[in-house]
Amino acid sequence: MKSRIVSYLVLFFGVLALSTSAIFVKLANAPSSITAFYRLFIVALILLPFVLLNKGRRQELRALSKQQWGFGILSGLFLAMHYVLWFESLRYTSVASSTVLVTLQPLFAIVGGYFFFRERFSRGAIMGCLIAIVGSFIIGWGDFQISDQALFGDLLAFVAAGIITVYFFIGQHLRKNLSVVPYSFLGYVSSTVFLAIYAISQQVSFTNYPLQTWQAFLGLACIATILGQMTFNWLLKWLSTSVISMSILGETIGTCILAYFVLGEGISLQQGAGIAVILTGLALFLIRKNKADDKLDSLSMNPVKVEN
């Protein structure tokens, strides 16, 4: 994608769609493993004809090496683990607390990007990241509960943040040679298999759920996953995991706004202040990161000549 502005606009709409996740999970009256299973199973069914009826996409999958297949299946495992842990955390702690903690991916992404992809971040970019994270905590601070049950839910959400970052790192590697539909299909199918095995081991029902729950499953699949997460999978070819993870901090903002309209939860002055801080941090990070990337691009296009 040539235009960085277009990339960021697509990223914005992806974050907005992803912000519906916590709302739909709350509306779904089903075990975490079943909610995660149907979220990805429905998406896999939707993507199936786009893979089977397209010769180029079929060839992409057949051309994958054993290592690439292994990475694709591994990404599905990490995605399954992320959803189970995060959805389970929502049963122990508040939506705000869980969403704040699960969106702390930039902490893992910046460290991983530095060591695995040799990404370099200016002090301004790191400062922007920290400011945005502080904004997330401002939003969720009033909802953090001091109890063993809530702390357990918070821990699950924090671990889920680290796991989804690994999923995006694998995607950043695979998307260099694989288009978004085959990549997403491979990850979602393998993740669905892992989730089905886990649900069976938990001896939970795959049926007998109210209509609202099935509607929530459909919303998670079509809105939060296809319009949200698949958008990130697509952008991984042009944007780094650190940039995408930073933008996901905006999910906290979207969740607060949607909770106001869907669940009737008000937006307090504290949450409004947190939203402003997050937006400031995101703007600072993206501006500084872009300047650093532009500087590297100019150096690579105009290397310094060394005279003998």
C-alpha positions in Angstrom: 0.0 0.0 0.0 1.7 3.2 -1.2 -0.2 5.8 0.9 0.5 5.8 4.6 -2.6 7.9 5.1 -4.8 5.3 3.5 -3.1 2.6 5.6 -4.0 4.5 8.8 -7.5 5.2 7.7 -8.0 1.4 7.1 -6.4 0.8 10.5 -8.8 3.2 12.2 -11.9 1.4 10.8 -10.3 -1.9 11.8 -9.9 -0.7 15.4 -13.5 0.5 15.4 -14.8 -2.9 14.3 -12.6 -4.7 16.8 -14.0 -2.5 19.6 -17.2 -4.5 19.3 -15.5 -7.7 20.6 -16.0 -7.1 24.4 -19.6 -6.0 23.8 -20.5 -9.2 21.8 -18.7 -11.4 24.3 -20.7 -9.9 27.1 -23.9 -10.4 25.1 -23.1 -14.1 24.4 -24.4 -16.4 27.1 -22.0 -19.2 26.4 -18.7 -20.7 27.8 -15.5 -18.9 26.6 -14.4 -21.9 24.6 -17.7 -22.0 22.6 -17.8 -18.3 22.1 -14.2 -18.4 20.7 -15.0 -21.5 18.6 -18.0 -20.1 16.8 -16.3 -16.7 16.3 -13.6 -18.4 14.2 -15.6 -21.3 12.8 -18.1 -18.9 11.2 -15.3 -16.9 9.7 -13.6 -20.0 8.4 -16.9 -21.1 6.7 -17.2 -17.6 5.1 -13.6 -17.7 3.8 -13.8 -21.3 2.5 -15.3 -20.5 -0.9 -12.9 -17.6 -1.4 -10.1 -20.1 -1.1 -11.6 -23.1 -2.9 -12.9 -21.1 -5.9 -9.7 -19.1 -6.4 -6.9 -20.9 -8.2 -4.2 -18.4 -7.1 -5.1 -18.8 -3.4 -5.1 -22.6 -3.6 -1.7 -22.5 -5.2 -0.4 -20.2 -2.5 -1.4 -22.8 0.2 0.0 -25.7 -1.8 3.3 -23.8 -2.3 3.9 -23.3 1.4 6.9 -25.1 2.9 6.6 -27.3 5.9 8.0 -24.5 8.0 5.4 -22.1 6.8 2.6 -24.6 7.5 4.1 -25.0 10.9 4.1 -21.3 11.5 0.5 -21.0 10.2 -0.8 -23.7 12.5 1.2 -22.2 15.4 -0.5 -18.9 14.8 -3.8 -20.6 15.1 -2.8 -22.1 18.4 -1.8 -18.7 19.8 -5.0 -17.1 18.5 -7.1 -19.9 20.2 -5.2 -19.4 23.5 -5.7 -15.6 23.3 -9.4 -15.8 22.8 -10.0 -18.4 25.6 -7.9 -16.4 28.1 -9.4 -13.1 27.2 -13.0 -14.3 27.1 -12.5 -16.1 30.4 -11.1 -12.9 31.9 -14.4 -11.1 31.2 -16.1 -13.5 33.5 -13.9 -12.5 36.4 -13.3 -8.8 35.9 -15.0 -5.8 34.3 -15.1 -5.0 30.6 -13.0 -1.9 31.1 -10.4 -3.6 33.2 -10.1 -6.6 30.8 -10.0 -4.4 27.7 -7.4 -2.1 29.2 -5.1 -5.0 30.0 -5.6 -7.0 26.8 -4.7 -3.9 24.8 -1.3 -3.6 26.5 0.2 -5.3 23.4 2.5 -2.4 22.6 4.7 -3.3 25.6 5.3 -6.8 24.1 5.4 -5.6 20.5 8.1 -3.0 21.0 10.3 -5.4 22.9 9.7 -8.2 20.3 10.0 -5.8 17.4 13.4 -4.6 18.7 14.9 -8.1 19.1 13.2 -10.1 16.3 12.7 -7.5 13.5 15.4 -5.0 14.5 12.9 -2.2 14.7 14.3 1.0 16.2 12.1 3.4 18.1 12.9 7.1 19.0 12.5 8.4 22.5 9.4 10.3 21.2 7.8 7.1 19.9 8.4 5.3 23.2 7.1 8.3 25.1 4.0 8.3 22.9 3.5 4.6 23.7 3.8 5.1 27.4 1.4 8.1 27.3 -1.2 6.1 25.5 -0.9 3.2 28.0 -1.3 5.7 30.8 -4.5 6.8 29.1 -5.8 3.3 29.0 -5.2 2.9 32.8 -7.0 6.3 33.4 -10.1 4.8 31.6 -10.0 1.5 33.5 -8.8 2.6 36.9 -12.2 3.2 38.4 -13.2 -0.3 37.3 -10.2 -2.2 38.7 -11.5 -4.2 41.6 -9.4 -5.3 44.6 -10.4 -9.0 45.0 -8.8 -12.3 44.2 -11.4 -13.0 41.5 -10.9 -9.7 39.7 -7.1 -10.0 40.0 -7.3 -13.4 38.4 -9.3 -12.0 35.5 -6.8 -9.1 35.1 -3.9 -11.6 35.0 -5.7 -13.7 32.3 -6.2 -10.5 30.2 -2.6 -9.5 30.6 -1.3 -12.9 29.5 -3.8 -12.8 26.5 -2.1 -9.5 25.4 1.3 -11.1 25.2 -0.1 -14.1 23.3 -1.9 -12.1 20.7 1.3 -10.1 20.1 3.1 -13.4 19.2 0.3 -14.1 16.8 0.8 -10.8 15.0 4.6 -11.4 14.9 4.1 -14.7 13.1 1.6 -13.0 10.8 4.2 -10.2 10.0 6.6 -13.0 9.0 4.1 -15.1 6.9 2.4 -12.1 5.2 5.6 -11.3 3.3 4.9 -14.3 1.0 1.2 -15.1 1.6 -1.9 -13.0 0.7 -4.4 -12.2 3.5 -7.2 -14.7 2.7 -5.0 -17.9 2.6 -3.1 -16.7 5.6 -6.2 -15.9 7.6 -8.0 -19.1 6.5 -5.0 -21.2 7.6 -4.8 -19.6 11.0 -8.6 -19.6 11.6 -9.1 -23.2 10.6 -6.3 -24.4 12.8 -7.5 -22.2 15.6 -11.0 -23.6 15.2 -9.7 -27.2 15.5 -7.8 -26.3 18.7 -10.8 -24.6 20.2 -13.1 -27.6 19.3 -10.7 -30.0 21.1 -10.6 -27.7 24.1 -14.4 -27.3 24.2 -14.8 -31.1 24.0 -12.4 -31.6 26.8 -14.4 -29.1 28.9 -17.6 -31.1 28.1 -19.6 -28.1 27.1 -22.5 -28.0 24.7 -22.1 -26.8 21.1 -25.8 -26.1 20.8 -28.8 -25.1 23.0 -28.0 -21.4 23.2 -30.5 -18.5 23.1 -31.0 -16.4 19.9 -29.1 -13.4 21.4 -26.1 -15.6 21.9 -26.1 -16.8 18.2 -26.5 -13.2 17.1 -23.5 -12.3 19.3 -21.5 -15.2 17.7 -22.3 -13.8 14.2 -21.4 -10.3 15.3 -18.0 -11.5 16.6 -17.3 -13.3 13.3 -18.5 -10.7 10.8 -17.8 -7.4 12.5 -15.0 -8.0 15.1 -13.1 -10.6 13.1 -13.6 -10.1 9.4 -13.8 -6.3 9.5 -11.5 -6.0 12.5 -8.8 -8.6 13.0 -8.6 -9.6 9.3 -8.0 -5.9 8.5 -4.9 -6.1 10.7 -3.9 -9.3 9.0 -4.1 -7.5 5.7 -2.1 -4.5 6.9 0.7 -6.6 8.3 2.2 -6.5 4.8 2.7 -2.7 5.1 2.6 -1.9 8.8 4.7 -3.4 11.6 3.3 -5.3 14.5 4.3 -2.5 16.8 2.2 0.1 14.9 -0.8 -2.2 14.7 -0.5 -3.1 18.4 -0.3 0.6 19.3 -3.4 1.4 17.3 -5.3 -1.4 19.2 -5.0 0.8 22.3 -7.8 2.7 20.5 -10.0 -0.3 21.1 -10.4 0.9 24.7 -11.9 4.1 23.3 -14.2 2.3 20.9 -15.4 -0.1 23.6 -16.3 2.8 26.0 -18.3 4.6 23.2 -20.1 1.4 22.2 -20.8 0.5 25.8 -22.5 3.9 26.1 -24.8 3.2 23.1 -25.3 -0.6 23.4 -25.1 -1.3 27.2 -26.2 2.1 28.4 -23.0 2.7 30.3 -22.2 6.4 30.7 -18.8 8.0 29.8 -17.4 9.6 32.9 -15.1 12.7 33.0 -12.3 10.3 34.0 -12.9 8.1 30.9 -13.1 11.3 28.7 -9.7 12.4 30.0 -8.3 8.9 29.4 -9.5 9.0 25.8 -7.8 12.4 25.2 -4.5 11.0 26.7 -4.7 7.9 24.5 -5.2 9.9 21.4 -2.3 12.2 22.3 0.0 9.2 22.9 -1.1 7.5 19.6 -0.5 10.7 17.6 3.0 11.2 19.1 3.9 7.6 18.5 2.8 7.5 14.9 4.4 10.9 14.1 7.7 9.9 15.6 7.7 6.4 14.1 6.9 7.8 10.7 9.8 10.3 10.9 12.2 7.5 11.9 11.0 5.3 9.1 11.3 8.2 6.5 14.8 8.8 7.8 15.8 5.1 7.3 14.2 5.1 3.8 16.2 8.2 2.8 19.4 6.6 4.0 18.7 3.4 2.1 17.9 5.3 -1.1 20.9 7.7 -0.7 23.7 5.7 0.9 26.7 7.6 2.1 29.6 7.3 -0.3 32.9 6.5 1.3 35.9 7.7 -0.6 39.0 5.5 -0.7 
